[in-house]
């Protein structure tokens, strides 16, 4: 029997992350003490040992060192960050009980809050780096996909291109269960009695078994539209954001705060951008267009103009990469996403959210709804300034691209959480900094 899901690398991965956490925690307290108290901490004192034990114990209780957590791409780093922040509560109680002097020096002087924030950021970086390093091992993570894949050739190629760190074997029948770290069953496969016994044995011995749609969702972070049906939607877990009043209000609160902050911070940049557009291209600096929003209702979206004023004199058409209708300054504005800053006004009006599916034009959505299954589900939430599809999928402007982006949008709607939103925000910042915007 193989050694569970990460093979021999699982304990090494855990140990390296734990070791780096320990070093980062000590360094965080050192930097915080040096900055706030202009002195080095006594790492062998009762209070520092106690704080370290509480924080590390919180990470263990928060499942920050489990095998699946270590490879969970969309959610892990930020979830670990919040686990570190949550450890501040028992740490504060411990500092208070250890005496007034320690409370004043560690908490009152800001050493502990600074150390927690430094370590929280470090915990994200540690996991991102380690995940990439340990994801490079292909031979120790074999997955058996059982059943016919002839009708899903395109899906097969997409999986092979996208799932790094795994070897995918396509089998008509399940053989040698012990050779695999995970098993995926295609919808059309009917297991024989002997095969079912092998699957039971595999499940009881810790080998995870997925349906094809669940596997794709778990490892490609999208919902495969062509692999689901009405029954799947009825039975699938998730979609909690659609009926949670608290979630909706929290999301709206963060939308307002973020949009106001962006408008205030970027106001001089917006003024400069408007002037440069006016100088470099004939026409208005702002551009408005009708888009489809929540529940299919239309609204007027605002952007800085990046195309010539005669861009659609022959009628609406998809924008494309290196679109000749875009003037030189417009290319820069698109790459850095500066052109989308006026959409903060749409967010404040409640027509858009900071994070959500990209708002499409009504000229396109009507046709796409007829041709792509479940396309209208993306209108169950407000469209976003950025989104999971925007940060995961390269630039595309066609019906085929619309299908692929829909799959990421459905993943977001199904698996929504504040942590996933924050993850998308961070990825958007990286996209903007790399000037790979769309």
N, C-alpha and C positions, 0 to 999 in steps of 0.2 A: 504494500500500500504506500502510495506517495505521501509526502509530508505536507498534507493540507494545501491551502490555496496559494501560498507564496513559496512553497517548497523550502529548501534549506536556507533561503534568503530571508524568510520571515523573522526568525529570532535575531539575525544580524541587523536587519532593518530596524527592528524595535530597539535593539541595544544602542545603535548609532544615534537614533533620534533621542533616546533617553539621555545618553551621554552628552549630546550637544545641548539638550535642555538644561542639564545641570550646570554646564559651563556658562551658558547664556544667562541663567538665573544669577549666578555669582557675579558675572560681569555687570548685569543690570544693577544690582545693589552697590557694586563698586562705583559705577559711574554716577548713580544717584547720590551716594554719600559724598563723593568728591565734589559734585556740583552744588549740592545743597548745604553740606556741612564743612566743605573744604578739608575733609579728612577721610581716611580709609576705614571701612567697617571692620569690626572684629568678627570674622566668620566663625569663630569657635565659641562665641557667646551663646547663651541660652536662647535669647530672642531670635537671633539669626538662624540658628539651627531649627528652631520651632517653626519659623516662617517658611523656610525651605521645605520642611516636611509637609506642612499644610498645603502649599502650592503644588508640590509633586503629587501628593495624595489626591488632590482635586483633579489633576490631569488623569490619573488612573481611574477615578470614579467617573469622570466625564468621557471615558473610552477613547482617550487621545492616543492610546498605544495599541489599539486592536488592529488586526490585520486589514480588515475592510476599511477602517478609518484612515489607515496610512496610505491607501491608494484611491481614496474618494476624491476625485478631481474637483467637482464644482463646489463642494460645501466644506471640506475638511479644514483648511487653514483658518477661515473666519470662525468656524465653530470652536476651534481650539482657542482662538483669541478670546471669545466670550467665556470659555471655561476658565481661562486665566483671570479675567475680570471678576467672574463669580467667586473665585477663591479669595477675593478681597474682603468679603463679608466675614468668614471665620478668622481670617488674618487680623482684621480690625479688632475683633473680640479678644483674640489672643494678645495683641499689643496692649489693649486696655487693661487686661488682667495682669499683665507683666509689670505694671507700675506706671505712675504718672510721668516719671522721667523718660521712660522708653516711649510712652505715648507722645510726649512733646517732641522728642528728637526724631522719631521715625514717622509719625503721622503729622504732628503739628508743623514740623519743618519741611514736610513734603517729600521726605526720602522714600517712604513706602509707595505713595501714589506714582511717583516718577519711575520707580523700579518696576512696578506692575505694568505700566504702559510700555516701557522699554522691552521687558520680557515678552509681553503680548505680541509686539511687532516681530521680535526675534523668533517666536514660536511659529509664526506664519512662514518666515523665510526659511527656517530650518526644514519644515515639512515640504515646502515647495522644492527645495534643492534635493532633499533625500528622495522624494517621490520620483523625481526625474532620474536620479542616479540608479535607483533600484528597479525602475521600470525598464531599464535597458536589457535585463536578462530575459531572453526569449525561450530558452530550452526548458526552464524550470516551471513554466506556467502553460500547460497544454489544456486546450478546451475541445471537447468533442461535440460537434453539432450533428445530431442524429436525425436522419430523414432526408428526403429528396430536396435538393436546392436548385433543380434545373429551372424552375419557374422564377427563381429569385436570384438569377445570375448577377444582376446589377447590384442587388443588396449584398451579395457575397463579396463582390469586388470592393464595395464601399467599406465593408467590415474589415477586410484584409488591409485596406489602406489606412484605416482609422484607428484600429485597436492595436496599439504598440505594446510590446512586452508580452505578447501571447502568441502561441502557435495554434492555429485553428485547423482541426481535422474534420472533414465532412464524411460521415459514415452512413451507409444505408441501414445498418444495424449496429447496435451497441456491442462492442467487444472489448475485453480487457479494461474493465471499469477502473481498475487500480492504476492505470497509466495516465489518468487525467485528473486535473485539478478542479474542473467544473464541467457540467454536462448541460447541453442546450437541446431541447426537444422542439422540432419544427411542427407547425400546426397539423400537417397532413400525416404525421407519423403515428402508426398504431403499434404499440408495444406488445410483443408476445408475452406469454406467461413467464418464460425463463428470463426474458429481458426485464420484466417488472420486478422479478426477484433480485436481479442485479442492481436495478435502480434503488430498491429498498435498502440493499446492503450498502450502496454508495451513500445514500442519504444518511443512514445511521452511523456511517464512518466519517461524517463531516464534509463530504464532497457536495457542494451546492448544485442544485438542479434548477434550471431556468426554462421558462417558455421562451420562444424566440423573441417575442416582443419585449418581455421583461429583461432579457439579456441585452438587447439593443439599447433599451432605455437606461440600464444600469451602467453600461460601458461606453456607449456613444453619446449619452446624455441628450437623446431626442426620442420622440414617440414615432415609431414607424407607421405612417398612415396606411400604407398598403398591407400591413400585418394586423390591423385592428378592425373591429366591427362594432355594431351597436351593443352587442352583449358585453364586449370588453369595456366599453364606456360605463355601462351599468354596474359592472362588478369591480372595476379598477379602484384602488385606493387613490386618494389625492383629491384635487380640485377643491380643497378646503377654502381657498381664498374667495371662491364664488359665493359663499354663504356665511362668511364670518364678518360680522359687523365690526368687531375689534380690529381685525386685520385690515379691513378697508379704511377705518379711521386712522390707524397708525400710518398706513401707507400714504394717506392724504396729508397727514401732518408733516411727514418727512418730505413729501413733494413740495409743499408750500415753503418750508424752511430752506430746502436746497435751492429752489428756484429763486427765492428772494436773495439768498446769499450769492448765487451766480450772477444775478443781475447787478447787484451792488459792486461785486469785485470786478466784473468785466465791463462795467459801464464806460470807462475811458477807451477800452479796446473796441467796444461797439461803435462808439462815435468815430474813432479812427477808421474802422472798417467801412462804415457808411460813406465817409469822405473819399476813401481810396476807390471804392466801387464807382462812385459818381465820376471820379477823375478818369478811371481806366476804361469805362464802358458806358455807352449811351443808355439812358433809362433810369428808373428809380433804384434806390439802394435796397429797399425791401421788396420781397416777392411774396405774394399770397396765392394760395391754391386750395381748392376744396379737397378734403380728405375724409375717409370713413373712420368713425370712432366707435365708442361704446354703443352696443346694441344696434350697430349699423347706422347710427345717426351721423350726418355729415357736419363738418365744421370747417372753418377757414384757418389753415395753417400758415404761419409766418416764418420766413427764412430770409437770410441775406441772399440777394440775387447772385447767382454764379454763372448763369447762361445769358446768351444774347437775348434781346427782347423779341426777336423773330424765331425763337427756338421751336415754337410749335405752330407755325403758320400753316403747316400741312396737317395739323391735328395732333392729338395726344399720342405719345409713343414712349416706350421704356427708355429710361436713361441707361447709358452703358459706360463701361470703364473706358477712360480716355475719350469721352464723348467730345466730338469736334465742336459741339454747340457751347461748350464751356470755355470762357475766356481765361487767359493765364492766371490772373489773380483769383478767379473762381476755383481753379484747380487747387491752389494753396488753401483756400478757405474750406474746401471739401475735405482735403487730406487732414487738416487739423480740426475739422468739425466746428470751426468758428461760425460757419454759415448757419448752424442750427441753434445758436444762442437765442435768437428771437422766439424760439418755441417755449422758452421759459414763461412767456406771456400766456401761451396756450395752457401751460401747466397751472399757472395761477388762476386761470378762468375755470379750471376743472375739466377741460376738454381732453387733456393728455396727462400722463403720469411721467415721472422721471424714467421709470423702467417699464417696458411693455412691448408688445409687437409693433413693428414699424407701421405707421399709418399709410394705407394705400389709397390710391385715387379711385373714385366710384366708377370711372370708365374701365378700370381693370378688375375691380372686385366682383362685379356682376358676372363677368366671364369666368373668373377663377373659381367662384363658388359653384358654377355649373360643372366645371371640369375636374376640380380637385376635391376628393372626399373630405368632409369635415372642415373645409376652409372657413366656413362661417363661425367656427368655434373661437377663432382668434378675436372676434368682436365681442366676446363675453367679458373682456377686460378693456380698460382704457389703453390706447396706443401709447408708446413710450418714446422719449427722446433717444434712449438707447434700449437695448434688449439682449436676450440670450442669443437670438439668431444673429444679431448684428455683430456680436463679439466672437461667435463661434464659426460663422460661415463667411467665406470670402465674397467679394463683390459679385453680384449677379442680378440680371434684369431680364428674366424670361419666365415662361410658365414652369419650366423645369426647376429653375431656381426658386420660384415661389413655392413649389411643393416641398423642396428641401428646407427652406426657411420656415415653412409652416410646422414642420416636425420639431424644430427647436422651440418655436412659439408654444406648441402644445406641451412640450416638456416643462416649460416655464409655468404655464397655467396650472398644470397638474401638480407640480412640485414646489409651488411658490413658498418662499419663506423670506424673512427679513435678511437672513444670512445670504441667501442666493441673490437678493437685490444688491447687497453690499459687494458681493463678489463681482457682479456685473459692472458695478460702478468702478471698481479697481481695474477690471479688464478694459473698460472704456478709456480710463486714464492712460493705460499702457498703449492702447491702439492710437490714441491721440498723440502721445509722445513719440510714437514710432512713425507718425504721419501716414498710417495705413487706413485712414478713415474712408468712408464711402459716401 
